[in-house]
Amino acid sequence: MKRQLLRTNNKEDAKKIECFQSRVDHPCKEVYGAAALFTSEVLDPAAIEKTATAHHPAADLQLVVIHGVAMMDLVHGLYRRAANEA
C-alpha cells in the first residue's frame, strides 16, 4: 500500500502507513474483531450473550452483531458484487 501511495506521489498518506511497518519504532495496539450477521427472525440475544472468546488466541477480541429484516438480500448483493470484481 505504501509503495502504491508513493507511486501516486501521496507522501502524506504513505507516512501514515509507515508507522504500522515498524512496531519497535512505532508501537500500536492491536484489536481483533469478529462480526455476526443475522436476520431479525433468527436473532437470539440469549445465545449471543453465551458466546465466549476465552479459547481464541486474540485476548482482546470484540464481537459486533448486526441484524436486520433483509440481511440475506444484502449478503447476496455483496457476493454478487465480489464475483463481478474478480
PDB file of N, CA, C and O in Angstrom:
ATOM      1  N   MET A   1       0.829  -1.180   0.000  1.00  0.00           N
ATOM      2  CA  MET A   1       0.000   0.000   0.000  1.00  0.00           C
ATOM      3  C   MET A   1       0.875   1.247   0.000  1.00  0.00           C
ATOM      4  O   MET A   1       0.618   2.207  -0.726  1.00  0.00           O
ATOM      5  N   LYS A   2       1.916   1.211   0.831  1.00  0.00           N
ATOM      6  CA  LYS A   2       2.817   2.360   0.900  1.00  0.00           C
ATOM      7  C   LYS A   2       3.460   2.625  -0.463  1.00  0.00           C
ATOM      8  O   LYS A   2       3.551   3.770  -0.905  1.00  0.00           O
ATOM      9  N   ARG A   3       3.900   1.565  -1.113  1.00  0.00           N
ATOM     10  CA  ARG A   3       4.534   1.706  -2.428  1.00  0.00           C
ATOM     11  C   ARG A   3       3.572   2.338  -3.431  1.00  0.00           C
ATOM     12  O   ARG A   3       3.962   3.204  -4.215  1.00  0.00           O
ATOM     13  N   GLN A   4       2.329   1.904  -3.403  1.00  0.00           N
ATOM     14  CA  GLN A   4       1.338   2.453  -4.327  1.00  0.00           C
ATOM     15  C   GLN A   4       1.093   3.936  -4.037  1.00  0.00           C
ATOM     16  O   GLN A   4       0.956   4.733  -4.965  1.00  0.00           O
ATOM     17  N   LEU A   5       1.039   4.306  -2.777  1.00  0.00           N
ATOM     18  CA  LEU A   5       0.847   5.715  -2.424  1.00  0.00           C
ATOM     19  C   LEU A   5       2.036   6.563  -2.865  1.00  0.00           C
ATOM     20  O   LEU A   5       1.859   7.690  -3.327  1.00  0.00           O
ATOM     21  N   LEU A   6       3.237   6.028  -2.725  1.00  0.00           N
ATOM     22  CA  LEU A   6       4.419   6.775  -3.168  1.00  0.00           C
ATOM     23  C   LEU A   6       4.435   6.929  -4.685  1.00  0.00           C
ATOM     24  O   LEU A   6       4.840   7.970  -5.204  1.00  0.00           O
ATOM     25  N   ARG A   7       3.990   5.880  -5.403  1.00  0.00           N
ATOM     26  CA  ARG A   7       3.923   5.972  -6.871  1.00  0.00           C
ATOM     27  C   ARG A   7       2.986   7.080  -7.336  1.00  0.00           C
ATOM     28  O   ARG A   7       3.226   7.723  -8.358  1.00  0.00           O
ATOM     29  N   THR A   8       1.915   7.297  -6.573  1.00  0.00           N
ATOM     30  CA  THR A   8       0.956   8.345  -6.930  1.00  0.00           C
ATOM     31  C   THR A   8       1.285   9.675  -6.256  1.00  0.00           C
ATOM     32  O   THR A   8       0.466  10.593  -6.234  1.00  0.00           O
ATOM     33  N   ASN A   9       2.514   9.762  -5.701  1.00  0.00           N
ATOM     34  CA  ASN A   9       3.020  10.990  -5.080  1.00  0.00           C
ATOM     35  C   ASN A   9       2.170  11.425  -3.879  1.00  0.00           C
ATOM     36  O   ASN A   9       2.019  12.619  -3.618  1.00  0.00           O
ATOM     37  N   ASN A  10       1.630  10.465  -3.168  1.00  0.00           N
ATOM     38  CA  ASN A  10       0.820  10.737  -1.995  1.00  0.00           C
ATOM     39  C   ASN A  10       1.670  10.462  -0.753  1.00  0.00           C
ATOM     40  O   ASN A  10       1.435   9.494  -0.031  1.00  0.00           O
ATOM     41  N   LYS A  11       2.653  11.318  -0.518  1.00  0.00           N
ATOM     42  CA  LYS A  11       3.651  11.100   0.531  1.00  0.00           C
ATOM     43  C   LYS A  11       3.056  11.199   1.935  1.00  0.00           C
ATOM     44  O   LYS A  11       3.502  10.497   2.843  1.00  0.00           O
ATOM     45  N   GLU A  12       2.074  12.046   2.120  1.00  0.00           N
ATOM     46  CA  GLU A  12       1.479  12.222   3.449  1.00  0.00           C
ATOM     47  C   GLU A  12       0.789  10.932   3.921  1.00  0.00           C
ATOM     48  O   GLU A  12       0.971  10.508   5.062  1.00  0.00           O
ATOM     49  N   ASP A  13       0.003  10.320   3.040  1.00  0.00           N
ATOM     50  CA  ASP A  13      -0.667   9.072   3.408  1.00  0.00           C
ATOM     51  C   ASP A  13       0.325   7.914   3.517  1.00  0.00           C
ATOM     52  O   ASP A  13       0.128   7.003   4.322  1.00  0.00           O
ATOM     53  N   ALA A  14       1.390   7.944   2.713  1.00  0.00           N
ATOM     54  CA  ALA A  14       2.420   6.906   2.800  1.00  0.00           C
ATOM     55  C   ALA A  14       3.083   6.935   4.170  1.00  0.00           C
ATOM     56  O   ALA A  14       3.416   5.881   4.711  1.00  0.00           O
ATOM     57  N   LYS A  15       3.275   8.095   4.729  1.00  0.00           N
ATOM     58  CA  LYS A  15       3.857   8.208   6.070  1.00  0.00           C
ATOM     59  C   LYS A  15       2.938   7.597   7.134  1.00  0.00           C
ATOM     60  O   LYS A  15       3.407   7.025   8.117  1.00  0.00           O
ATOM     61  N   LYS A  16       1.626   7.726   6.923  1.00  0.00           N
ATOM     62  CA  LYS A  16       0.680   7.124   7.864  1.00  0.00           C
ATOM     63  C   LYS A  16       0.807   5.605   7.859  1.00  0.00           C
ATOM     64  O   LYS A  16       0.719   4.966   8.908  1.00  0.00           O
ATOM     65  N   ILE A  17       1.014   5.030   6.675  1.00  0.00           N
ATOM     66  CA  ILE A  17       1.177   3.577   6.549  1.00  0.00           C
ATOM     67  C   ILE A  17       2.486   3.134   7.191  1.00  0.00           C
ATOM     68  O   ILE A  17       2.561   2.060   7.788  1.00  0.00           O
ATOM     69  N   GLU A  18       3.504   3.959   7.065  1.00  0.00           N
ATOM     70  CA  GLU A  18       4.834   3.627   7.563  1.00  0.00           C
ATOM     71  C   GLU A  18       4.840   3.305   9.060  1.00  0.00           C
ATOM     72  O   GLU A  18       5.613   2.459   9.510  1.00  0.00           O
ATOM     73  N   CYS A  19       3.990   3.970   9.821  1.00  0.00           N
ATOM     74  CA  CYS A  19       4.005   3.742  11.275  1.00  0.00           C
ATOM     75  C   CYS A  19       3.582   2.316  11.637  1.00  0.00           C
ATOM     76  O   CYS A  19       3.899   1.848  12.731  1.00  0.00           O
ATOM     77  N   PHE A  20       2.881   1.624  10.753  1.00  0.00           N
ATOM     78  CA  PHE A  20       2.473   0.245  11.023  1.00  0.00           C
ATOM     79  C   PHE A  20       3.520  -0.768  10.580  1.00  0.00           C
ATOM     80  O   PHE A  20       3.377  -1.961  10.846  1.00  0.00           O
ATOM     81  N   GLN A  21       4.563  -0.311   9.913  1.00  0.00           N
ATOM     82  CA  GLN A  21       5.560  -1.233   9.384  1.00  0.00           C
ATOM     83  C   GLN A  21       6.701  -1.499  10.357  1.00  0.00           C
ATOM     84  O   GLN A  21       7.439  -2.468  10.179  1.00  0.00           O
ATOM     85  N   SER A  22       6.865  -0.678  11.365  1.00  0.00           N
ATOM     86  CA  SER A  22       7.926  -0.873  12.342  1.00  0.00           C
ATOM     87  C   SER A  22       7.338  -0.786  13.740  1.00  0.00           C
ATOM     88  O   SER A  22       7.206   0.303  14.298  1.00  0.00           O
ATOM     89  N   ARG A  23       6.989  -1.917  14.298  1.00  0.00           N
ATOM     90  CA  ARG A  23       6.362  -1.944  15.621  1.00  0.00           C
ATOM     91  C   ARG A  23       7.321  -1.495  16.718  1.00  0.00           C
ATOM     92  O   ARG A  23       6.887  -0.987  17.752  1.00  0.00           O
ATOM     93  N   VAL A  24       8.608  -1.679  16.501  1.00  0.00           N
ATOM     94  CA  VAL A  24       9.580  -1.273  17.510  1.00  0.00           C
ATOM     95  C   VAL A  24       9.627   0.250  17.607  1.00  0.00           C
ATOM     96  O   VAL A  24       9.600   0.812  18.702  1.00  0.00           O
ATOM     97  N   ASP A  25       9.696   0.910  16.452  1.00  0.00           N
ATOM     98  CA  ASP A  25       9.765   2.373  16.432  1.00  0.00           C
ATOM     99  C   ASP A  25       8.421   3.032  16.689  1.00  0.00           C
ATOM    100  O   ASP A  25       8.357   4.106  17.287  1.00  0.00           O
ATOM    101  N   HIS A  26       7.353   2.396  16.244  1.00  0.00           N
ATOM    102  CA  HIS A  26       6.004   2.951  16.360  1.00  0.00           C
ATOM    103  C   HIS A  26       5.057   1.885  16.894  1.00  0.00           C
ATOM    104  O   HIS A  26       4.302   1.294  16.121  1.00  0.00           O
ATOM    105  N   PRO A  27       5.080   1.625  18.207  1.00  0.00           N
ATOM    106  CA  PRO A  27       4.175   0.590  18.726  1.00  0.00           C
ATOM    107  C   PRO A  27       2.708   1.001  18.580  1.00  0.00           C
ATOM    108  O   PRO A  27       2.361   2.172  18.727  1.00  0.00           O
ATOM    109  N   CYS A  28       1.876   0.037  18.296  1.00  0.00           N
ATOM    110  CA  CYS A  28       0.448   0.309  18.179  1.00  0.00           C
ATOM    111  C   CYS A  28      -0.313  -0.814  18.860  1.00  0.00           C
ATOM    112  O   CYS A  28       0.211  -1.912  19.047  1.00  0.00           O
ATOM    113  N   LYS A  29      -1.534  -0.535  19.223  1.00  0.00           N
ATOM    114  CA  LYS A  29      -2.369  -1.526  19.894  1.00  0.00           C
ATOM    115  C   LYS A  29      -3.172  -2.278  18.838  1.00  0.00           C
ATOM    116  O   LYS A  29      -3.809  -1.670  17.977  1.00  0.00           O
ATOM    117  N   GLU A  30      -3.135  -3.592  18.913  1.00  0.00           N
ATOM    118  CA  GLU A  30      -3.921  -4.414  18.005  1.00  0.00           C
ATOM    119  C   GLU A  30      -5.212  -4.823  18.687  1.00  0.00           C
ATOM    120  O   GLU A  30      -5.203  -5.309  19.818  1.00  0.00           O
ATOM    121  N   VAL A  31      -6.308  -4.624  18.003  1.00  0.00           N
ATOM    122  CA  VAL A  31      -7.606  -5.050  18.499  1.00  0.00           C
ATOM    123  C   VAL A  31      -8.212  -5.939  17.422  1.00  0.00           C
ATOM    124  O   VAL A  31      -8.266  -5.557  16.253  1.00  0.00           O
ATOM    125  N   TYR A  32      -8.664  -7.115  17.813  1.00  0.00           N
ATOM    126  CA  TYR A  32      -9.243  -8.054  16.865  1.00  0.00           C
ATOM    127  C   TYR A  32     -10.760  -8.019  16.967  1.00  0.00           C
ATOM    128  O   TYR A  32     -11.320  -7.781  18.037  1.00  0.00           O
ATOM    129  N   GLY A  33     -11.408  -8.258  15.850  1.00  0.00           N
ATOM    130  CA  GLY A  33     -12.855  -8.222  15.842  1.00  0.00           C
ATOM    131  C   GLY A  33     -13.455  -9.363  15.047  1.00  0.00           C
ATOM    132  O   GLY A  33     -12.827  -9.929  14.152  1.00  0.00           O
ATOM    133  N   ALA A  34     -14.667  -9.678  15.396  1.00  0.00           N
ATOM    134  CA  ALA A  34     -15.441 -10.686  14.680  1.00  0.00           C
ATOM    135  C   ALA A  34     -16.832 -10.110  14.470  1.00  0.00           C
ATOM    136  O   ALA A  34     -17.324  -9.335  15.290  1.00  0.00           O
ATOM    137  N   ALA A  35     -17.452 -10.489  13.381  1.00  0.00           N
ATOM    138  CA  ALA A  35     -18.796  -9.987  13.090  1.00  0.00           C
ATOM    139  C   ALA A  35     -19.746 -11.155  12.876  1.00  0.00           C
ATOM    140  O   ALA A  35     -19.378 -12.190  12.322  1.00  0.00           O
ATOM    141  N   ALA A  36     -20.958 -10.964  13.324  1.00  0.00           N
ATOM    142  CA  ALA A  36     -22.005 -11.962  13.134  1.00  0.00           C
ATOM    143  C   ALA A  36     -23.207 -11.259  12.504  1.00  0.00           C
ATOM    144  O   ALA A  36     -23.673 -10.241  13.015  1.00  0.00           O
ATOM    145  N   LEU A  37     -23.703 -11.802  11.402  1.00  0.00           N
ATOM    146  CA  LEU A  37     -24.863 -11.243  10.707  1.00  0.00           C
ATOM    147  C   LEU A  37     -26.042 -12.182  10.875  1.00  0.00           C
ATOM    148  O   LEU A  37     -25.927 -13.387  10.650  1.00  0.00           O
ATOM    149  N   PHE A  38     -27.175 -11.621  11.270  1.00  0.00           N
ATOM    150  CA  PHE A  38     -28.385 -12.419  11.457  1.00  0.00           C
ATOM    151  C   PHE A  38     -29.575 -11.712  10.830  1.00  0.00           C
ATOM    152  O   PHE A  38     -29.631 -10.483  10.796  1.00  0.00           O
ATOM    153  N   THR A  39     -30.517 -12.488  10.339  1.00  0.00           N
ATOM    154  CA  THR A  39     -31.807 -11.899  10.036  1.00  0.00           C
ATOM    155  C   THR A  39     -32.530 -11.730  11.366  1.00  0.00           C
ATOM    156  O   THR A  39     -32.305 -12.499  12.300  1.00  0.00           O
ATOM    157  N   SER A  40     -33.385 -10.741  11.451  1.00  0.00           N
ATOM    158  CA  SER A  40     -34.066 -10.467  12.725  1.00  0.00           C
ATOM    159  C   SER A  40     -34.891 -11.656  13.204  1.00  0.00           C
ATOM    160  O   SER A  40     -35.079 -11.844  14.406  1.00  0.00           O
ATOM    161  N   GLU A  41     -35.384 -12.462  12.257  1.00  0.00           N
ATOM    162  CA  GLU A  41     -36.219 -13.604  12.628  1.00  0.00           C
ATOM    163  C   GLU A  41     -35.452 -14.658  13.423  1.00  0.00           C
ATOM    164  O   GLU A  41     -36.034 -15.319  14.284  1.00  0.00           O
ATOM    165  N   VAL A  42     -34.172 -14.826  13.154  1.00  0.00           N
ATOM    166  CA  VAL A  42     -33.406 -15.879  13.833  1.00  0.00           C
ATOM    167  C   VAL A  42     -32.490 -15.342  14.928  1.00  0.00           C
ATOM    168  O   VAL A  42     -31.813 -16.123  15.596  1.00  0.00           O
ATOM    169  N   LEU A  43     -32.457 -14.051  15.119  1.00  0.00           N
ATOM    170  CA  LEU A  43     -31.602 -13.458  16.147  1.00  0.00           C
ATOM    171  C   LEU A  43     -32.025 -13.942  17.532  1.00  0.00           C
ATOM    172  O   LEU A  43     -33.196 -13.848  17.899  1.00  0.00           O
ATOM    173  N   ASP A  44     -31.076 -14.454  18.289  1.00  0.00           N
ATOM    174  CA  ASP A  44     -31.339 -14.936  19.650  1.00  0.00           C
ATOM    175  C   ASP A  44     -30.345 -14.254  20.594  1.00  0.00           C
ATOM    176  O   ASP A  44     -29.232 -14.748  20.781  1.00  0.00           O
ATOM    177  N   PRO A  45     -30.739 -13.125  21.187  1.00  0.00           N
ATOM    178  CA  PRO A  45     -29.815 -12.401  22.077  1.00  0.00           C
ATOM    179  C   PRO A  45     -29.283 -13.252  23.226  1.00  0.00           C
ATOM    180  O   PRO A  45     -28.139 -13.071  23.645  1.00  0.00           O
ATOM    181  N   ALA A  46     -30.081 -14.163  23.736  1.00  0.00           N
ATOM    182  CA  ALA A  46     -29.626 -15.022  24.840  1.00  0.00           C
ATOM    183  C   ALA A  46     -28.462 -15.902  24.395  1.00  0.00           C
ATOM    184  O   ALA A  46     -27.509 -16.100  25.148  1.00  0.00           O
ATOM    185  N   ALA A  47     -28.536 -16.427  23.181  1.00  0.00           N
ATOM    186  CA  ALA A  47     -27.448 -17.266  22.665  1.00  0.00           C
ATOM    187  C   ALA A  47     -26.192 -16.435  22.431  1.00  0.00           C
ATOM    188  O   ALA A  47     -25.080 -16.912  22.660  1.00  0.00           O
ATOM    189  N   ILE A  48     -26.360 -15.200  21.977  1.00  0.00           N
ATOM    190  CA  ILE A  48     -25.202 -14.326  21.732  1.00  0.00           C
ATOM    191  C   ILE A  48     -24.508 -13.990  23.048  1.00  0.00           C
ATOM    192  O   ILE A  48     -23.280 -13.927  23.107  1.00  0.00           O
ATOM    193  N   GLU A  49     -25.287 -13.777  24.095  1.00  0.00           N
ATOM    194  CA  GLU A  49     -24.697 -13.469  25.401  1.00  0.00           C
ATOM    195  C   GLU A  49     -23.859 -14.623  25.937  1.00  0.00           C
ATOM    196  O   GLU A  49     -22.955 -14.403  26.742  1.00  0.00           O
ATOM    197  N   LYS A  50     -24.141 -15.834  25.509  1.00  0.00           N
ATOM    198  CA  LYS A  50     -23.377 -17.003  25.952  1.00  0.00           C
ATOM    199  C   LYS A  50     -22.086 -17.187  25.157  1.00  0.00           C
ATOM    200  O   LYS A  50     -21.274 -18.052  25.488  1.00  0.00           O
ATOM    201  N   THR A  51     -21.889 -16.382  24.113  1.00  0.00           N
ATOM    202  CA  THR A  51     -20.703 -16.513  23.273  1.00  0.00           C
ATOM    203  C   THR A  51     -19.456 -16.227  24.079  1.00  0.00           C
ATOM    204  O   THR A  51     -19.358 -15.190  24.735  1.00  0.00           O
ATOM    205  N   ALA A  52     -18.497 -17.144  24.033  1.00  0.00           N
ATOM    206  CA  ALA A  52     -17.248 -16.999  24.781  1.00  0.00           C
ATOM    207  C   ALA A  52     -16.070 -16.882  23.822  1.00  0.00           C
ATOM    208  O   ALA A  52     -16.035 -17.543  22.784  1.00  0.00           O
ATOM    209  N   THR A  53     -15.125 -16.054  24.171  1.00  0.00           N
ATOM    210  CA  THR A  53     -13.927 -15.877  23.354  1.00  0.00           C
ATOM    211  C   THR A  53     -12.679 -16.339  24.097  1.00  0.00           C
ATOM    212  O   THR A  53     -11.562 -16.071  23.654  1.00  0.00           O
ATOM    213  N   ALA A  54     -12.853 -17.020  25.205  1.00  0.00           N
ATOM    214  CA  ALA A  54     -11.723 -17.412  26.046  1.00  0.00           C
ATOM    215  C   ALA A  54     -10.710 -18.293  25.310  1.00  0.00           C
ATOM    216  O   ALA A  54      -9.515 -18.217  25.593  1.00  0.00           O
ATOM    217  N   HIS A  55     -11.165 -19.119  24.380  1.00  0.00           N
ATOM    218  CA  HIS A  55     -10.253 -20.028  23.685  1.00  0.00           C
ATOM    219  C   HIS A  55      -9.669 -19.421  22.409  1.00  0.00           C
ATOM    220  O   HIS A  55      -8.892 -20.073  21.712  1.00  0.00           O
ATOM    221  N   HIS A  56     -10.032 -18.207  22.111  1.00  0.00           N
ATOM    222  CA  HIS A  56      -9.486 -17.552  20.914  1.00  0.00           C
ATOM    223  C   HIS A  56      -8.093 -17.026  21.225  1.00  0.00           C
ATOM    224  O   HIS A  56      -7.863 -16.511  22.320  1.00  0.00           O
ATOM    225  N   PRO A  57      -7.149 -17.144  20.277  1.00  0.00           N
ATOM    226  CA  PRO A  57      -5.779 -16.687  20.542  1.00  0.00           C
ATOM    227  C   PRO A  57      -5.663 -15.175  20.796  1.00  0.00           C
ATOM    228  O   PRO A  57      -4.728 -14.737  21.466  1.00  0.00           O
ATOM    229  N   ALA A  58      -6.591 -14.385  20.275  1.00  0.00           N
ATOM    230  CA  ALA A  58      -6.548 -12.940  20.492  1.00  0.00           C
ATOM    231  C   ALA A  58      -7.234 -12.621  21.818  1.00  0.00           C
ATOM    232  O   ALA A  58      -8.408 -12.935  22.012  1.00  0.00           O
ATOM    233  N   ALA A  59      -6.494 -12.000  22.720  1.00  0.00           N
ATOM    234  CA  ALA A  59      -7.044 -11.713  24.051  1.00  0.00           C
ATOM    235  C   ALA A  59      -8.087 -10.600  24.019  1.00  0.00           C
ATOM    236  O   ALA A  59      -8.971 -10.557  24.874  1.00  0.00           O
ATOM    237  N   ASP A  60      -7.993  -9.713  23.053  1.00  0.00           N
ATOM    238  CA  ASP A  60      -8.853  -8.527  23.007  1.00  0.00           C
ATOM    239  C   ASP A  60      -9.921  -8.624  21.920  1.00  0.00           C
ATOM    240  O   ASP A  60     -10.200  -7.629  21.250  1.00  0.00           O
ATOM    241  N   LEU A  61     -10.510  -9.772  21.734  1.00  0.00           N
ATOM    242  CA  LEU A  61     -11.470  -9.973  20.650  1.00  0.00           C
ATOM    243  C   LEU A  61     -12.795  -9.277  20.960  1.00  0.00           C
ATOM    244  O   LEU A  61     -13.360  -9.456  22.038  1.00  0.00           O
ATOM    245  N   GLN A  62     -13.284  -8.485  20.013  1.00  0.00           N
ATOM    246  CA  GLN A  62     -14.551  -7.782  20.139  1.00  0.00           C
ATOM    247  C   GLN A  62     -15.543  -8.378  19.140  1.00  0.00           C
ATOM    248  O   GLN A  62     -15.176  -8.671  18.003  1.00  0.00           O
ATOM    249  N   LEU A  63     -16.783  -8.555  19.555  1.00  0.00           N
ATOM    250  CA  LEU A  63     -17.811  -9.116  18.684  1.00  0.00           C
ATOM    251  C   LEU A  63     -18.814  -8.032  18.314  1.00  0.00           C
ATOM    252  O   LEU A  63     -19.342  -7.339  19.183  1.00  0.00           O
ATOM    253  N   VAL A  64     -19.068  -7.895  17.032  1.00  0.00           N
ATOM    254  CA  VAL A  64     -20.077  -6.972  16.528  1.00  0.00           C
ATOM    255  C   VAL A  64     -21.211  -7.815  15.952  1.00  0.00           C
ATOM    256  O   VAL A  64     -20.979  -8.672  15.100  1.00  0.00           O
ATOM    257  N   VAL A  65     -22.427  -7.576  16.413  1.00  0.00           N
ATOM    258  CA  VAL A  65     -23.593  -8.310  15.940  1.00  0.00           C
ATOM    259  C   VAL A  65     -24.462  -7.357  15.136  1.00  0.00           C
ATOM    260  O   VAL A  65     -24.851  -6.293  15.618  1.00  0.00           O
ATOM    261  N   ILE A  66     -24.758  -7.751  13.916  1.00  0.00           N
ATOM    262  CA  ILE A  66     -25.576  -6.942  13.017  1.00  0.00           C
ATOM    263  C   ILE A  66     -26.800  -7.763  12.642  1.00  0.00           C
ATOM    264  O   ILE A  66     -26.682  -8.929  12.266  1.00  0.00           O
ATOM    265  N   HIS A  67     -27.976  -7.152  12.744  1.00  0.00           N
ATOM    266  CA  HIS A  67     -29.178  -7.876  12.339  1.00  0.00           C
ATOM    267  C   HIS A  67     -30.134  -6.923  11.640  1.00  0.00           C
ATOM    268  O   HIS A  67     -30.103  -5.712  11.858  1.00  0.00           O
ATOM    269  N   GLY A  68     -30.964  -7.484  10.813  1.00  0.00           N
ATOM    270  CA  GLY A  68     -31.939  -6.692  10.072  1.00  0.00           C
ATOM    271  C   GLY A  68     -32.946  -7.603   9.392  1.00  0.00           C
ATOM    272  O   GLY A  68     -32.820  -8.828   9.405  1.00  0.00           O
ATOM    273  N   VAL A  69     -33.932  -6.980   8.808  1.00  0.00           N
ATOM    274  CA  VAL A  69     -35.021  -7.731   8.192  1.00  0.00           C
ATOM    275  C   VAL A  69     -34.576  -8.387   6.884  1.00  0.00           C
ATOM    276  O   VAL A  69     -34.924  -9.539   6.627  1.00  0.00           O
ATOM    277  N   ALA A  70     -33.829  -7.687   6.074  1.00  0.00           N
ATOM    278  CA  ALA A  70     -33.476  -8.193   4.735  1.00  0.00           C
ATOM    279  C   ALA A  70     -31.977  -8.452   4.626  1.00  0.00           C
ATOM    280  O   ALA A  70     -31.353  -8.065   3.638  1.00  0.00           O
ATOM    281  N   MET A  71     -31.399  -9.095   5.621  1.00  0.00           N
ATOM    282  CA  MET A  71     -29.955  -9.325   5.617  1.00  0.00           C
ATOM    283  C   MET A  71     -29.509 -10.245   4.486  1.00  0.00           C
ATOM    284  O   MET A  71     -28.428 -10.051   3.931  1.00  0.00           O
ATOM    285  N   MET A  72     -30.313 -11.237   4.136  1.00  0.00           N
ATOM    286  CA  MET A  72     -29.898 -12.134   3.057  1.00  0.00           C
ATOM    287  C   MET A  72     -29.842 -11.400   1.727  1.00  0.00           C
ATOM    288  O   MET A  72     -29.010 -11.728   0.882  1.00  0.00           O
ATOM    289  N   ASP A  73     -30.704 -10.419   1.525  1.00  0.00           N
ATOM    290  CA  ASP A  73     -30.617  -9.607   0.311  1.00  0.00           C
ATOM    291  C   ASP A  73     -29.279  -8.875   0.270  1.00  0.00           C
ATOM    292  O   ASP A  73     -28.646  -8.785  -0.782  1.00  0.00           O
ATOM    293  N   LEU A  74     -28.853  -8.355   1.413  1.00  0.00           N
ATOM    294  CA  LEU A  74     -27.564  -7.680   1.500  1.00  0.00           C
ATOM    295  C   LEU A  74     -26.419  -8.647   1.212  1.00  0.00           C
ATOM    296  O   LEU A  74     -25.514  -8.333   0.439  1.00  0.00           O
ATOM    297  N   VAL A  75     -26.463  -9.813   1.831  1.00  0.00           N
ATOM    298  CA  VAL A  75     -25.401 -10.806   1.642  1.00  0.00           C
ATOM    299  C   VAL A  75     -25.317 -11.237   0.182  1.00  0.00           C
ATOM    300  O   VAL A  75     -24.225 -11.312  -0.381  1.00  0.00           O
ATOM    301  N   HIS A  76     -26.450 -11.518  -0.427  1.00  0.00           N
ATOM    302  CA  HIS A  76     -26.445 -11.920  -1.839  1.00  0.00           C
ATOM    303  C   HIS A  76     -25.897 -10.796  -2.721  1.00  0.00           C
ATOM    304  O   HIS A  76     -25.155 -11.056  -3.668  1.00  0.00           O
ATOM    305  N   GLY A  77     -26.256  -9.566  -2.419  1.00  0.00           N
ATOM    306  CA  GLY A  77     -25.747  -8.425  -3.179  1.00  0.00           C
ATOM    307  C   GLY A  77     -24.240  -8.273  -3.042  1.00  0.00           C
ATOM    308  O   GLY A  77     -23.556  -7.976  -4.021  1.00  0.00           O
ATOM    309  N   LEU A  78     -23.718  -8.474  -1.839  1.00  0.00           N
ATOM    310  CA  LEU A  78     -22.273  -8.379  -1.626  1.00  0.00           C
ATOM    311  C   LEU A  78     -21.528  -9.472  -2.377  1.00  0.00           C
ATOM    312  O   LEU A  78     -20.502  -9.211  -3.004  1.00  0.00           O
ATOM    313  N   TYR A  79     -22.044 -10.699  -2.313  1.00  0.00           N
ATOM    314  CA  TYR A  79     -21.414 -11.800  -3.048  1.00  0.00           C
ATOM    315  C   TYR A  79     -21.460 -11.555  -4.559  1.00  0.00           C
ATOM    316  O   TYR A  79     -20.490 -11.835  -5.263  1.00  0.00           O
ATOM    317  N   ARG A  80     -22.582 -11.035  -5.055  1.00  0.00           N
ATOM    318  CA  ARG A  80     -22.704 -10.749  -6.486  1.00  0.00           C
ATOM    319  C   ARG A  80     -21.666  -9.700  -6.896  1.00  0.00           C
ATOM    320  O   ARG A  80     -20.996  -9.852  -7.917  1.00  0.00           O
ATOM    321  N   ARG A  81     -21.536  -8.645  -6.103  1.00  0.00           N
ATOM    322  CA  ARG A  81     -20.543  -7.604  -6.421  1.00  0.00           C
ATOM    323  C   ARG A  81     -19.128  -8.155  -6.388  1.00  0.00           C
ATOM    324  O   ARG A  81     -18.314  -7.844  -7.258  1.00  0.00           O
ATOM    325  N   ALA A  82     -18.833  -8.979  -5.377  1.00  0.00           N
ATOM    326  CA  ALA A  82     -17.496  -9.566  -5.264  1.00  0.00           C
ATOM    327  C   ALA A  82     -17.194 -10.468  -6.451  1.00  0.00           C
ATOM    328  O   ALA A  82     -16.077 -10.456  -6.968  1.00  0.00           O
ATOM    329  N   ALA A  83     -18.165 -11.242  -6.884  1.00  0.00           N
ATOM    330  CA  ALA A  83     -17.964 -12.134  -8.035  1.00  0.00           C
ATOM    331  C   ALA A  83     -17.722 -11.346  -9.311  1.00  0.00           C
ATOM    332  O   ALA A  83     -16.937 -11.766 -10.162  1.00  0.00           O
ATOM    333  N   ASN A  84     -18.382 -10.217  -9.452  1.00  0.00           N
ATOM    334  CA  ASN A  84     -18.217  -9.401 -10.657  1.00  0.00           C
ATOM    335  C   ASN A  84     -16.892  -8.651 -10.667  1.00  0.00           C
ATOM    336  O   ASN A  84     -16.428  -8.233 -11.728  1.00  0.00           O
ATOM    337  N   GLU A  85     -16.281  -8.476  -9.506  1.00  0.00           N
ATOM    338  CA  GLU A  85     -14.987  -7.777  -9.420  1.00  0.00           C
ATOM    339  C   GLU A  85     -13.840  -8.701  -9.802  1.00  0.00           C
ATOM    340  O   GLU A  85     -12.779  -8.233 -10.217  1.00  0.00           O
ATOM    341  N   ALA A  86     -14.041 -10.004  -9.665  1.00  0.00           N
ATOM    342  CA  ALA A  86     -12.936 -10.959  -9.876  1.00  0.00           C
ATOM    343  C   ALA A  86     -12.539 -11.075 -11.315  1.00  0.00           C
ATOM    344  O   ALA A  86     -11.629 -11.836 -11.645  1.00  0.00           O
TER     345      ALA A  86
END
